[in-house]
């Protein structure tokens, strides 16, 4: 099996401006979409990021797959809330430090 980059013990995979956080074998995964960017010095940084926690159950109606949604300023805030949501949803209050 391929080894993915991890954040707090969960896989984090990027495809363009979309990042997927979590294990696809768990009941939920979080999709983060970079909506806008800004430049600082020579770097392009994520500015607005949409965060959506989604069910991975293939039998769920596609219109009901998203169970939580938010928009955050910056990738750090987005991935931080994603981690909290997954910890709570999966019952892992003390997941990875």
C-alpha positions in Angstrom: 0.0 0.0 0.0 1.3 3.5 -0.8 2.5 5.6 2.1 0.8 9.1 2.2 1.9 12.2 4.0 0.2 12.3 7.4 -1.0 15.1 9.7 -1.8 14.0 13.3 -1.7 10.4 12.3 -4.1 10.6 9.4 -3.4 10.6 5.6 -3.4 14.0 3.8 -3.6 13.8 0.0 -3.6 16.7 -2.4 -5.0 16.9 -5.9 -4.6 20.4 -7.2 -6.5 22.8 -4.9 -8.3 20.0 -3.1 -7.0 18.1 -0.1 -8.5 15.0 1.4 -7.8 14.4 5.1 -8.5 11.1 6.8 -8.7 7.4 6.0 -11.1 6.3 3.3 -11.8 3.1 5.3 -13.2 5.2 8.2 -16.8 6.3 8.3 -15.8 10.0 7.5 -13.2 11.9 5.6 -12.7 15.7 5.2 -12.4 17.5 1.9 -10.6 20.8 2.0 -10.9 23.0 -1.1 -8.7 26.1 -1.5 -11.2 28.7 -2.8 -8.7 31.7 -3.0 -5.0 32.3 -2.5 -2.8 35.3 -1.7 0.8 36.1 -2.3 3.3 36.8 0.5 6.8 37.5 -0.6 7.6 34.7 -3.1 4.9 32.3 -1.8 1.4 31.6 -2.8 -0.7 30.9 0.4 -4.2 29.5 0.8 -6.5 32.3 1.8 -10.1 31.0 1.9 -10.6 27.2 2.4 -13.9 25.4 2.3 -14.0 22.4 4.8 -16.5 19.6 4.4 -16.7 16.4 6.4 -18.2 13.7 4.3 -19.5 10.2 4.8 -17.5 7.5 3.1 -20.5 5.1 3.0 -21.2 4.3 -0.7 -24.9 3.7 0.1 -25.5 7.2 1.4 -27.4 9.5 -1.0 -24.8 11.8 -2.6 -26.9 14.9 -1.6 -26.6 13.8 2.0 -22.9 12.9 2.1 -21.7 16.2 3.5 -22.4 16.2 7.3 -20.5 19.4 8.3 -19.3 22.4 6.3 -17.3 25.5 7.1 -15.1 28.1 5.5 -11.8 29.1 7.2 -9.1 31.7 6.6 -5.9 29.8 5.8 -5.0 26.2 5.5 -3.9 25.8 9.2 -7.3 26.8 10.5 -9.0 24.5 8.0 -6.9 21.4 8.8 -7.2 22.1 12.5 -11.0 22.1 12.4 -10.9 19.0 10.1 -8.8 17.2 12.7 -11.2 18.1 15.5 -14.2 17.0 13.5 -12.7 13.7 12.7 -11.6 13.1 16.3 -15.1 13.8 17.6 -16.9 11.8 14.8 -14.6 8.8 15.2 -14.5 8.9 19.0 -10.8 9.5 19.2 -10.5 12.4 21.6 -6.8 11.7 22.2 -5.8 10.6 18.7 -2.2 11.5 17.7 -0.3 14.2 19.5 
